[in-house]
């Protein structure tokens, strides 16, 4: 009878599409408690080398969790889904996210899943893993070289190339030793910014896709197939690959893009959004005559509280009034715009060069909410000799044609 009821529910009651949220230090403690409550009732033993990585949420309720390794040479993950939400594809979606986090360079002993339930075995097989051992009720699935080559284009290069250190080629295939490309920043007339020159770096919001393609693609090339960003502070160059020559700028972009993705998923309180954006711009005094005061007013903070210049009171009102993820994202965009205008005004009056901190979150909420924070990464790249990129001085940025960029071996910069 129970099976008949479940079958009827699955057929007639469509589950609202879950949100899959990356867990960070800013994640609400209530979400963490819910995730661990599911583990306690499931009877699944999560080993001490695992940490909570991703949760599936419907209407504010955690219905599934993905646990990933904190350390070790072998990659594995555990999935827990609430009983009433099983057999609806949630476990499979979490498994796909887990698969996307597998980096064969970081985990040289490969991927291994220990499946006990029929669902776990089904997921392992759907991921393309091979059953190599059976111990009692446990089926052990591992990735073979063929699986890695098929599922990770970046790994194809790793399997075929010997190297001593990241970016140091030994017996590389001819095309990867192409003298037309370089990783040195010289030859691009950047002498005036010598203090910033540390290499070529691109910050991607879709690492699995980039590694699968083995190349960077502009927004024009992507169309609507994959969410992506590009083109500097106001996102105005959809044809180009944005490359910075300053690693600190790359770190800065990485931090802010990851922050924005977490905001779009509703993980961060409005007061924390203000604190982080303000800190990013060097904590200017927003209680004097500043565009930021108008942002507070637009989002419902009373004139009296603003006039009193009591920052803690302002933040309390922000947390009461800005609740939904889309509201939070809109608030973040408005703050970035206001702080950016204030900084631009200051730089107009400055005598010394100062790089812009403006991020320019002009991408709509609907697009940014699709970006998984786990897929944001800094990449080292090589560029074609003789290329003529557009140089955006204030952004410490060069904008290259996609054909003038390529990925070296081991492109991911560990943050």
C-alpha positions as a Markdown table, in Angstrom:
| # | Residue | x | y | z |
|---|---|---|---|---|
| 1 | Unk | 0.0 | 0.0 | 0.0 |
| 2 | Unk | 2.8 | 2.4 | 0.9 |
| 3 | Unk | 4.5 | 1.8 | -2.5 |
| 4 | Unk | 1.2 | 2.5 | -4.2 |
| 5 | Unk | 0.8 | 5.8 | -2.3 |
| 6 | Unk | 4.4 | 6.8 | -3.2 |
| 7 | Unk | 3.9 | 6.0 | -6.8 |
| 8 | Unk | 0.7 | 8.1 | -6.9 |
| 9 | Unk | 2.5 | 11.0 | -5.2 |
| 10 | Unk | 5.4 | 10.8 | -7.7 |
| 11 | Unk | 3.1 | 10.8 | -10.6 |
| 12 | Unk | 0.6 | 13.5 | -9.5 |
| 13 | Unk | 2.6 | 15.8 | -7.2 |
| 14 | Unk | 5.4 | 17.7 | -8.9 |
| 15 | Unk | 8.2 | 18.6 | -6.5 |
| 16 | Unk | 9.2 | 22.2 | -6.5 |
| 17 | Unk | 12.7 | 22.5 | -8.1 |
| 18 | Unk | 15.3 | 22.3 | -5.3 |
| 19 | Unk | 18.0 | 24.8 | -4.8 |
| 20 | Unk | 21.5 | 23.3 | -4.5 |
| 21 | Unk | 23.6 | 25.5 | -2.2 |
| 22 | Unk | 27.3 | 25.3 | -1.6 |
| 23 | Unk | 28.1 | 25.3 | 2.1 |
| 24 | Unk | 30.5 | 28.0 | 3.4 |
| 25 | Unk | 31.4 | 29.7 | 6.6 |
| 26 | Unk | 28.5 | 32.1 | 6.0 |
| 27 | Unk | 25.9 | 29.4 | 5.8 |
| 28 | Unk | 23.1 | 29.7 | 8.3 |
| 29 | Unk | 23.5 | 27.3 | 11.3 |
| 30 | Unk | 19.9 | 26.2 | 10.9 |
| 31 | Unk | 20.7 | 24.8 | 7.4 |
| 32 | Unk | 23.7 | 22.9 | 8.9 |
| 33 | Unk | 21.6 | 21.5 | 11.7 |
| 34 | Unk | 18.9 | 20.3 | 9.3 |
| 35 | Unk | 21.5 | 18.6 | 7.1 |
| 36 | Unk | 23.0 | 16.7 | 10.0 |
| 37 | Unk | 19.5 | 15.8 | 11.3 |
| 38 | Unk | 18.9 | 13.9 | 8.1 |
| 39 | Unk | 22.1 | 12.0 | 8.6 |
| 40 | Unk | 21.1 | 11.0 | 12.1 |
| 41 | Unk | 17.7 | 9.6 | 11.0 |
| 42 | Unk | 19.2 | 7.9 | 7.9 |
| 43 | Unk | 21.5 | 5.6 | 9.7 |
| 44 | Unk | 24.3 | 6.4 | 7.2 |
| 45 | Unk | 27.7 | 6.7 | 8.8 |
| 46 | Unk | 29.6 | 9.8 | 7.5 |
| 47 | Unk | 33.3 | 9.3 | 8.1 |
| 48 | Unk | 35.5 | 11.9 | 9.8 |
| 49 | Unk | 37.4 | 12.7 | 6.6 |
| 50 | Unk | 34.2 | 14.1 | 5.0 |
| 51 | Unk | 32.7 | 17.5 | 5.3 |
| 52 | Unk | 29.3 | 18.9 | 4.3 |
| 53 | Unk | 29.7 | 20.4 | 0.8 |
| 54 | Unk | 26.3 | 21.0 | -0.8 |
| 55 | Unk | 22.7 | 20.9 | 0.4 |
| 56 | Unk | 19.4 | 20.6 | -1.5 |
| 57 | Unk | 16.7 | 22.9 | -0.3 |
| 58 | Unk | 13.0 | 23.2 | -1.0 |
| 59 | Unk | 11.0 | 26.0 | 0.6 |
| 60 | Unk | 13.7 | 26.6 | 3.2 |
| 61 | Unk | 13.9 | 22.9 | 4.2 |
| 62 | Unk | 17.0 | 20.8 | 3.7 |
| 63 | Unk | 16.0 | 17.6 | 1.8 |
| 64 | Unk | 19.4 | 16.3 | 0.8 |
| 65 | Unk | 23.1 | 16.6 | 1.4 |
| 66 | Unk | 26.4 | 15.9 | -0.3 |
| 67 | Unk | 29.5 | 15.2 | 1.8 |
| 68 | Unk | 32.9 | 15.5 | 0.2 |
| 69 | Unk | 36.5 | 14.8 | 1.4 |
| 70 | Unk | 38.4 | 17.3 | 3.4 |
| 71 | Unk | 41.8 | 15.6 | 2.6 |
| 72 | Unk | 43.3 | 12.5 | 1.2 |
| 73 | Unk | 44.5 | 11.1 | -2.2 |
| 74 | Unk | 41.3 | 9.4 | -3.1 |
| 75 | Unk | 38.0 | 11.2 | -4.0 |
| 76 | Unk | 34.7 | 9.8 | -2.8 |
| 77 | Unk | 31.4 | 11.3 | -1.6 |
| 78 | Unk | 28.3 | 10.4 | 0.5 |
| 79 | Unk | 24.8 | 11.5 | -0.3 |
| 80 | Unk | 21.9 | 11.6 | 2.1 |
| 81 | Unk | 18.3 | 12.3 | 1.0 |
| 82 | Unk | 15.2 | 12.6 | 3.2 |
| 83 | Unk | 13.0 | 9.4 | 2.8 |
| 84 | Unk | 10.0 | 11.4 | 1.6 |
| 85 | Unk | 12.1 | 13.0 | -1.2 |
| 86 | Unk | 13.8 | 9.9 | -2.5 |
| 87 | Unk | 13.3 | 8.5 | -6.0 |
| 88 | Unk | 12.8 | 12.1 | -7.4 |
| 89 | Unk | 16.3 | 12.7 | -8.9 |
| 90 | Unk | 17.7 | 14.6 | -6.0 |
| 91 | Unk | 20.4 | 12.1 | -5.2 |
| 92 | Unk | 21.4 | 12.0 | -8.9 |
| 93 | Unk | 21.8 | 15.8 | -9.0 |
| 94 | Unk | 23.9 | 15.8 | -5.9 |
| 95 | Unk | 26.0 | 13.0 | -7.4 |
| 96 | Unk | 26.6 | 15.0 | -10.6 |
| 97 | Unk | 27.7 | 18.0 | -8.5 |
| 98 | Unk | 30.1 | 15.6 | -6.6 |
| 99 | Unk | 31.4 | 14.2 | -9.9 |
| 100 | Unk | 32.1 | 17.8 | -11.1 |
| 101 | Unk | 34.2 | 18.4 | -8.0 |
| 102 | Unk | 36.6 | 15.5 | -8.8 |
| 103 | Unk | 40.0 | 16.8 | -9.8 |
| 104 | Unk | 42.4 | 13.9 | -10.9 |
| 105 | Unk | 45.4 | 16.1 | -10.1 |
| 106 | Unk | 44.3 | 16.7 | -6.5 |
| 107 | Unk | 43.2 | 13.0 | -6.1 |
| 108 | Unk | 45.8 | 10.9 | -7.9 |
| 109 | Unk | 44.3 | 7.6 | -6.6 |
| 110 | Unk | 41.0 | 8.4 | -8.5 |
| 111 | Unk | 37.4 | 8.3 | -7.5 |
| 112 | Unk | 35.8 | 5.5 | -5.4 |
| 113 | Unk | 32.2 | 5.1 | -4.3 |
| 114 | Unk | 31.0 | 2.5 | -1.8 |
| 115 | Unk | 27.4 | 1.7 | -2.6 |
| 116 | Unk | 25.0 | -0.4 | -0.4 |
| 117 | Unk | 21.5 | 0.6 | -1.5 |
| 118 | Unk | 20.1 | -0.1 | -4.9 |
| 119 | Unk | 19.9 | 3.7 | -5.4 |
| 120 | Unk | 23.6 | 4.2 | -4.6 |
| 121 | Unk | 24.5 | 1.4 | -7.1 |
| 122 | Unk | 22.2 | 2.9 | -9.8 |
| 123 | Unk | 23.8 | 6.3 | -9.3 |
| 124 | Unk | 27.4 | 4.9 | -9.5 |
| 125 | Unk | 26.6 | 3.1 | -12.7 |
| 126 | Unk | 24.9 | 6.2 | -14.2 |
| 127 | Unk | 28.1 | 8.2 | -13.4 |
| 128 | Unk | 30.0 | 5.7 | -15.6 |
| 129 | Unk | 32.0 | 4.1 | -12.8 |
| 130 | Unk | 33.0 | 0.5 | -12.9 |
| 131 | Unk | 32.1 | -2.1 | -10.2 |
| 132 | Unk | 35.5 | -3.6 | -9.2 |
| 133 | Unk | 34.7 | -5.3 | -5.9 |
| 134 | Unk | 31.8 | -6.8 | -3.9 |
| 135 | Unk | 32.2 | -7.2 | -0.2 |
| 136 | Unk | 29.0 | -8.5 | 1.4 |
| 137 | Unk | 26.3 | -5.9 | 0.7 |
| 138 | Unk | 28.9 | -3.3 | -0.4 |
| 139 | Unk | 29.6 | -2.7 | -4.0 |
| 140 | Unk | 32.8 | -0.7 | -4.7 |
| 141 | Unk | 32.8 | 1.4 | -7.9 |
| 142 | Unk | 36.0 | 3.0 | -9.2 |
| 143 | Unk | 36.9 | 5.2 | -12.1 |
| 144 | Unk | 39.2 | 3.6 | -14.7 |
| 145 | Unk | 41.5 | 5.6 | -17.0 |
| 146 | Unk | 38.8 | 5.2 | -19.7 |
| 147 | Unk | 36.3 | 6.9 | -17.5 |
| 148 | Unk | 38.6 | 9.8 | -16.7 |
| 149 | Unk | 39.5 | 10.3 | -20.4 |
| 150 | Unk | 35.8 | 10.3 | -21.4 |
| 151 | Unk | 34.6 | 12.6 | -18.6 |
| 152 | Unk | 37.4 | 15.1 | -18.1 |
| 153 | Unk | 39.0 | 16.6 | -21.1 |
| 154 | Unk | 41.7 | 18.2 | -19.0 |
| 155 | Unk | 42.6 | 14.8 | -17.7 |
| 156 | Unk | 43.3 | 13.7 | -21.3 |
| 157 | Unk | 46.1 | 16.1 | -21.3 |
| 158 | Unk | 47.4 | 14.9 | -18.0 |
| 159 | Unk | 47.4 | 11.3 | -19.1 |
| 160 | Unk | 49.3 | 12.1 | -22.3 |
| 161 | Unk | 51.9 | 14.5 | -20.9 |
| 162 | Unk | 54.8 | 14.1 | -18.5 |
| 163 | Unk | 55.8 | 17.2 | -16.5 |
| 164 | Unk | 58.0 | 18.0 | -13.5 |
| 165 | Unk | 56.0 | 21.0 | -12.1 |
| 166 | Unk | 52.8 | 22.7 | -13.1 |
| 167 | Unk | 53.4 | 24.6 | -16.3 |
| 168 | Unk | 56.8 | 22.9 | -16.9 |
| 169 | Unk | 56.7 | 20.8 | -20.1 |
| 170 | Unk | 59.0 | 17.8 | -20.6 |
| 171 | Unk | 57.8 | 15.4 | -23.4 |
| 172 | Unk | 54.8 | 17.4 | -24.4 |
| 173 | Unk | 53.0 | 16.7 | -27.7 |
| 174 | Unk | 54.0 | 19.1 | -30.5 |
| 175 | Unk | 50.9 | 21.2 | -30.4 |
| 176 | Unk | 51.4 | 21.9 | -26.7 |
| 177 | Unk | 54.9 | 23.1 | -27.2 |
| 178 | Unk | 53.7 | 25.6 | -29.8 |
| 179 | Unk | 56.1 | 28.6 | -29.6 |
| 180 | Unk | 53.3 | 30.9 | -30.7 |
| 181 | Unk | 52.0 | 31.0 | -27.2 |
| 182 | Unk | 53.6 | 32.4 | -24.0 |
| 183 | Unk | 52.9 | 32.6 | -20.3 |
| 184 | Unk | 55.3 | 35.5 | -19.8 |
| 185 | Unk | 53.7 | 38.9 | -19.5 |
| 186 | Unk | 56.4 | 40.7 | -21.4 |
| 187 | Unk | 55.8 | 42.0 | -25.0 |
| 188 | Unk | 52.4 | 43.7 | -24.1 |
| 189 | Unk | 53.7 | 47.2 | -23.3 |
| 190 | Unk | 52.8 | 47.0 | -19.6 |
| 191 | Unk | 56.1 | 48.5 | -18.2 |
| 192 | Unk | 54.1 | 51.3 | -16.4 |
| 193 | Unk | 52.4 | 48.6 | -14.3 |
| 194 | Unk | 55.5 | 46.5 | -13.6 |
| 195 | Unk | 54.6 | 46.2 | -9.9 |
| 196 | Unk | 51.4 | 44.3 | -10.9 |
| 197 | Unk | 52.8 | 41.9 | -13.5 |
| 198 | Unk | 52.6 | 38.3 | -12.1 |
| 199 | Unk | 51.3 | 36.3 | -15.1 |
| 200 | Unk | 48.0 | 35.8 | -17.1 |
| 201 | Unk | 44.9 | 34.8 | -15.1 |
| 202 | Unk | 41.3 | 34.3 | -15.9 |
| 203 | Unk | 38.5 | 33.8 | -13.3 |
| 204 | Unk | 35.9 | 31.3 | -14.5 |
| 205 | Unk | 32.4 | 30.6 | -13.1 |
| 206 | Unk | 32.1 | 27.2 | -14.8 |
| 207 | Unk | 35.3 | 25.2 | -14.2 |
| 208 | Unk | 33.9 | 21.8 | -15.2 |
| 209 | Unk | 32.8 | 23.1 | -18.6 |
| 210 | Unk | 36.1 | 24.8 | -19.2 |
| 211 | Unk | 38.1 | 21.6 | -18.3 |
| 212 | Unk | 35.7 | 19.6 | -20.5 |
| 213 | Unk | 36.2 | 21.9 | -23.5 |
| 214 | Unk | 39.9 | 22.3 | -22.8 |
| 215 | Unk | 39.5 | 26.0 | -23.8 |
| 216 | Unk | 38.0 | 29.3 | -22.7 |
| 217 | Unk | 34.9 | 30.6 | -24.5 |
| 218 | Unk | 33.5 | 34.1 | -24.7 |
| 219 | Unk | 29.9 | 34.9 | -23.8 |
| 220 | Unk | 29.0 | 35.3 | -27.4 |
| 221 | Unk | 30.3 | 31.8 | -28.1 |
| 222 | Unk | 28.4 | 30.4 | -25.1 |
| 223 | Unk | 25.0 | 32.0 | -26.0 |
| 224 | Unk | 22.6 | 30.8 | -23.3 |
| 225 | Unk | 24.0 | 27.3 | -23.0 |
| 226 | Unk | 26.2 | 27.9 | -19.9 |
| 227 | Unk | 26.0 | 30.7 | -17.4 |
| 228 | Unk | 29.1 | 32.9 | -17.6 |
| 229 | Unk | 30.4 | 36.4 | -17.1 |
| 230 | Unk | 33.0 | 38.5 | -18.7 |
| 231 | Unk | 34.1 | 41.9 | -19.9 |
| 232 | Unk | 35.1 | 43.9 | -16.9 |
| 233 | Unk | 33.3 | 46.2 | -14.5 |
| 234 | Unk | 30.2 | 46.8 | -16.5 |
| 235 | Unk | 30.3 | 43.5 | -18.4 |
| 236 | Unk | 30.6 | 45.2 | -21.7 |
| 237 | Unk | 32.8 | 42.9 | -23.8 |
| 238 | Unk | 30.8 | 39.7 | -24.6 |
| 239 | Unk | 33.2 | 38.9 | -27.5 |
| 240 | Unk | 36.4 | 38.7 | -25.4 |
| 241 | Unk | 38.2 | 36.7 | -22.7 |
| 242 | Unk | 39.0 | 38.9 | -19.7 |
| 243 | Unk | 42.5 | 38.3 | -18.5 |
| 244 | Unk | 44.2 | 40.1 | -15.6 |
| 245 | Unk | 48.0 | 40.2 | -15.2 |
| 246 | Unk | 47.8 | 40.7 | -11.4 |
| 247 | Unk | 47.3 | 37.7 | -9.2 |
| 248 | Unk | 45.9 | 39.8 | -6.4 |
| 249 | Unk | 43.2 | 41.2 | -8.8 |
| 250 | Unk | 42.4 | 37.5 | -9.7 |
| 251 | Unk | 42.0 | 36.6 | -6.0 |
| 252 | Unk | 39.8 | 39.7 | -5.5 |
| 253 | Unk | 37.5 | 38.7 | -8.4 |
| 254 | Unk | 37.4 | 35.1 | -7.2 |
| 255 | Unk | 36.3 | 36.1 | -3.7 |
| 256 | Unk | 33.6 | 38.5 | -5.0 |
| 257 | Unk | 32.2 | 36.2 | -7.6 |
| 258 | Unk | 31.9 | 33.4 | -5.1 |
| 259 | Unk | 30.3 | 35.8 | -2.6 |
| 260 | Unk | 27.8 | 36.9 | -5.3 |
| 261 | Unk | 26.9 | 33.3 | -6.2 |
| 262 | Unk | 26.2 | 32.6 | -2.5 |
| 263 | Unk | 24.1 | 35.8 | -2.3 |
| 264 | Unk | 22.1 | 34.7 | -5.3 |
| 265 | Unk | 21.4 | 31.4 | -3.5 |
| 266 | Unk | 20.2 | 33.2 | -0.4 |
| 267 | Unk | 23.0 | 32.0 | 1.9 |
| 268 | Unk | 24.1 | 35.4 | 3.2 |
| 269 | Unk | 22.3 | 37.9 | 5.4 |
| 270 | Unk | 21.8 | 41.5 | 4.2 |
| 271 | Unk | 23.9 | 42.9 | 7.0 |
| 272 | Unk | 26.8 | 40.6 | 6.0 |
| 273 | Unk | 26.3 | 41.6 | 2.3 |
| 274 | Unk | 26.8 | 45.2 | 3.3 |
| 275 | Unk | 29.9 | 44.4 | 5.5 |
| 276 | Unk | 31.6 | 42.3 | 2.7 |
| 277 | Unk | 30.9 | 44.8 | -0.1 |
| 278 | Unk | 32.0 | 47.7 | 2.2 |
| 279 | Unk | 35.2 | 45.8 | 3.1 |
| 280 | Unk | 35.9 | 45.1 | -0.5 |
| 281 | Unk | 35.9 | 48.9 | -1.2 |
| 282 | Unk | 38.1 | 49.7 | 1.8 |
| 283 | Unk | 35.3 | 50.5 | 4.3 |
| 284 | Unk | 34.6 | 54.1 | 3.3 |
| 285 | Unk | 32.5 | 56.3 | 5.6 |
| 286 | Unk | 29.0 | 55.6 | 4.3 |
| 287 | Unk | 27.3 | 57.6 | 7.1 |
| 288 | Unk | 28.4 | 60.9 | 5.5 |
| 289 | Unk | 26.8 | 62.2 | 2.3 |
| 290 | Unk | 27.2 | 59.1 | 0.2 |
| 291 | Unk | 25.3 | 57.2 | -2.6 |
| 292 | Unk | 25.1 | 54.3 | -0.1 |
| 293 | Unk | 22.7 | 56.2 | 2.1 |
| 294 | Unk | 20.2 | 56.2 | -0.8 |
| 295 | Unk | 20.6 | 52.5 | -1.2 |
| 296 | Unk | 19.6 | 52.0 | 2.5 |
| 297 | Unk | 16.6 | 54.3 | 1.9 |
| 298 | Unk | 15.6 | 52.4 | -1.3 |
| 299 | Unk | 15.6 | 49.1 | 0.7 |
| 300 | Unk | 13.3 | 50.4 | 3.4 |
| 301 | Unk | 15.6 | 51.7 | 6.2 |
| 302 | Unk | 13.8 | 54.6 | 7.8 |
| 303 | Unk | 15.1 | 58.1 | 7.4 |
| 304 | Unk | 15.3 | 58.4 | 11.2 |
| 305 | Unk | 17.7 | 55.5 | 11.5 |
| 306 | Unk | 19.8 | 56.7 | 8.7 |
| 307 | Unk | 19.8 | 60.3 | 10.1 |
| 308 | Unk | 20.9 | 58.9 | 13.5 |
| 309 | Unk | 24.0 | 57.4 | 11.7 |
| 310 | Unk | 23.7 | 54.3 | 13.9 |
| 311 | Unk | 25.2 | 51.6 | 11.7 |
| 312 | Unk | 24.1 | 48.6 | 13.9 |
| 313 | Unk | 20.5 | 49.9 | 13.7 |
| 314 | Unk | 20.7 | 50.2 | 9.9 |
| 315 | Unk | 22.0 | 46.6 | 9.6 |
| 316 | Unk | 19.2 | 45.3 | 11.9 |
| 317 | Unk | 16.6 | 46.9 | 9.6 |
| 318 | Unk | 18.3 | 45.5 | 6.5 |
| 319 | Unk | 18.1 | 42.0 | 7.9 |
| 320 | Unk | 14.4 | 42.5 | 8.7 |
| 321 | Unk | 13.5 | 43.8 | 5.3 |
| 322 | Unk | 15.7 | 41.9 | 2.9 |
| 323 | Unk | 14.9 | 38.2 | 3.1 |
| 324 | Unk | 14.5 | 36.6 | -0.4 |
| 325 | Unk | 17.5 | 35.6 | -2.5 |
| 326 | Unk | 16.5 | 38.0 | -5.3 |
| 327 | Unk | 16.1 | 40.9 | -2.9 |
| 328 | Unk | 19.6 | 40.1 | -1.5 |
| 329 | Unk | 21.1 | 40.0 | -5.0 |
| 330 | Unk | 19.4 | 43.3 | -5.9 |
| 331 | Unk | 20.8 | 44.8 | -2.7 |
| 332 | Unk | 24.3 | 43.6 | -3.5 |
| 333 | Unk | 24.1 | 45.0 | -7.0 |
| 334 | Unk | 22.9 | 48.4 | -5.7 |
| 335 | Unk | 25.7 | 48.5 | -3.1 |
| 336 | Unk | 28.4 | 47.6 | -5.7 |
| 337 | Unk | 27.0 | 50.4 | -8.0 |
| 338 | Unk | 27.0 | 53.0 | -5.2 |
| 339 | Unk | 30.4 | 52.1 | -3.8 |
| 340 | Unk | 31.8 | 52.0 | -7.3 |
| 341 | Unk | 30.5 | 55.5 | -8.1 |
| 342 | Unk | 32.0 | 56.8 | -4.9 |
| 343 | Unk | 35.4 | 55.2 | -5.7 |
| 344 | Unk | 35.3 | 56.5 | -9.3 |
| 345 | Unk | 34.7 | 60.0 | -7.9 |
| 346 | Unk | 37.7 | 59.7 | -5.6 |
| 347 | Unk | 39.9 | 58.4 | -8.4 |
| 348 | Unk | 39.1 | 61.4 | -10.6 |
| 349 | Unk | 40.6 | 63.6 | -7.9 |
| 350 | Unk | 43.6 | 61.3 | -7.2 |
| 351 | Unk | 47.1 | 62.0 | -8.5 |
| 352 | Unk | 48.5 | 58.5 | -8.3 |
| 353 | Unk | 47.2 | 55.4 | -10.2 |
| 354 | Unk | 45.0 | 53.2 | -8.1 |
| 355 | Unk | 43.4 | 50.0 | -9.6 |
| 356 | Unk | 39.7 | 49.9 | -9.7 |
| 357 | Unk | 38.0 | 47.5 | -7.2 |
| 358 | Unk | 34.7 | 47.7 | -9.1 |
| 359 | Unk | 33.3 | 44.3 | -9.8 |
| 360 | Unk | 30.2 | 45.3 | -11.7 |
| 361 | Unk | 27.5 | 42.7 | -11.0 |
| 362 | Unk | 25.4 | 43.6 | -14.0 |
| 363 | Unk | 24.3 | 40.0 | -14.7 |
| 364 | Unk | 20.6 | 39.4 | -13.8 |
| 365 | Unk | 19.7 | 37.3 | -10.8 |
| 366 | Unk | 18.2 | 34.6 | -13.0 |
| 367 | Unk | 21.6 | 34.0 | -14.5 |
| 368 | Unk | 23.8 | 34.3 | -11.4 |
| 369 | Unk | 21.5 | 32.0 | -9.4 |
| 370 | Unk | 22.5 | 29.2 | -11.8 |
| 371 | Unk | 26.2 | 29.6 | -10.9 |
| 372 | Unk | 27.4 | 27.0 | -8.5 |
| 373 | Unk | 30.0 | 28.6 | -6.2 |
| 374 | Unk | 32.0 | 25.4 | -6.3 |
| 375 | Unk | 32.6 | 25.9 | -10.0 |
| 376 | Unk | 34.3 | 29.3 | -9.6 |
| 377 | Unk | 38.1 | 29.1 | -10.1 |
| 378 | Unk | 41.2 | 31.0 | -11.0 |
| 379 | Unk | 43.0 | 29.7 | -14.1 |
| 380 | Unk | 46.5 | 30.4 | -15.4 |
| 381 | Unk | 46.4 | 30.9 | -19.1 |
| 382 | Unk | 48.9 | 31.3 | -22.0 |
| 383 | Unk | 48.4 | 33.9 | -24.7 |
| 384 | Unk | 49.3 | 34.1 | -28.4 |
| 385 | Unk | 52.5 | 36.0 | -29.1 |
| 386 | Unk | 51.7 | 39.1 | -31.2 |
| 387 | Unk | 48.1 | 39.2 | -30.1 |
| 388 | Unk | 46.6 | 42.7 | -29.8 |
| 389 | Unk | 44.3 | 42.7 | -26.7 |
| 390 | Unk | 42.3 | 45.7 | -25.5 |
| 391 | Unk | 44.0 | 47.1 | -22.4 |
| 392 | Unk | 41.7 | 48.4 | -19.7 |
| 393 | Unk | 44.2 | 50.3 | -17.6 |
| 394 | Unk | 42.0 | 50.8 | -14.5 |
| 395 | Unk | 40.9 | 47.2 | -14.4 |
| 396 | Unk | 44.4 | 45.8 | -14.7 |
| 397 | Unk | 42.9 | 43.8 | -17.5 |
| 398 | Unk | 43.6 | 42.6 | -21.1 |
| 399 | Unk | 40.7 | 41.5 | -23.3 |
| 400 | Unk | 41.8 | 38.8 | -25.7 |
| 401 | Unk | 40.1 | 37.1 | -28.7 |
| 402 | Unk | 39.3 | 33.5 | -27.5 |
| 403 | Unk | 41.6 | 32.1 | -30.2 |
| 404 | Unk | 44.5 | 34.0 | -28.6 |
| 405 | Unk | 44.1 | 32.2 | -25.3 |
| 406 | Unk | 44.8 | 28.6 | -24.2 |
| 407 | Unk | 45.0 | 26.5 | -21.1 |
| 408 | Unk | 48.4 | 25.1 | -20.0 |
| 409 | Unk | 48.8 | 21.9 | -18.1 |
| 410 | Unk | 47.4 | 22.2 | -14.5 |
| 411 | Unk | 45.7 | 25.5 | -15.1 |
| 412 | Unk | 43.8 | 25.8 | -11.8 |
| 413 | Unk | 45.4 | 28.1 | -9.2 |
| 414 | Unk | 44.8 | 26.8 | -5.7 |
| 415 | Unk | 43.2 | 29.5 | -3.6 |
